[in-house]
Amino acid sequence: MKTYGPVLFLLLLLAAGPAAAQQEPSKGHYTFATVLDGDTVPLIRIREVNIYASGMLLSPKEISNNKRLIRNVRLMLPYAQEGRRRLDALEVEIANLPKKQRRDAIKQAEKQLLADYKDELSNYTFSQGLVLIKLIDRETNRTAYKIVGELRGSLRAGLYQTLAKLFGYNLKDTFDPKHNAKDNLIDRICLSIERGQI
């Protein structure tokens, strides 16, 4: 069953303006900062680091038993990572804009993302869409529902959630590898892919 609608609007959540992709390289780096004792200290968001006792994150048995999930994660992980990059760029772009210009930039970013990924996303399956929702939360530390709420407001987030429910998705799904066995497996698959082990 093709899930063009839900998977497409999930990526729309992570839209960034076309300016982010087409800008010339900047001569500096912008970051949030705070002043402590007269010094300006940059505030940089970093992801939690997990240290594993074994160099192998997945056992050979887990790899053979979860080939489909591994394939789905391998397909969806680049979209979630690109979504995180675009979301970060969009947040920097709109940080100091007035409300109307911010709204216009977000709408333009959605149109750009639709133009970039519309054809690709029409071929993905329901299970790949479920994996994408989890990976969005893994990459951004926010659920898809929360991202929509922050960018487009709670009314739009509710509309997207209703549409997602019609297709069997839940945008409020969280990624919790510490307490959810499947999320833990997805996280270890991601880490193995990122390390080049699978």
Secondary structure, DSSP 4 states (H G I P E B T S, - for coil): -B-HHHHHHHHHTT---HHHHHPPPPSS---EEEEETTEEEEE---------SSS-SS-HHHHHHTHHHHHHHHHHHHHHHHHHHHHHHHHHHHTTS-HHHHHHHHHHHHHHHHHHHHHHHTT-BHHHHHHHHHHHHHHHSS-HHHHHHHHH-HHHHHHHHHHHHHTT--TT----TTT-HHHHHHHHHHHHHHHT--
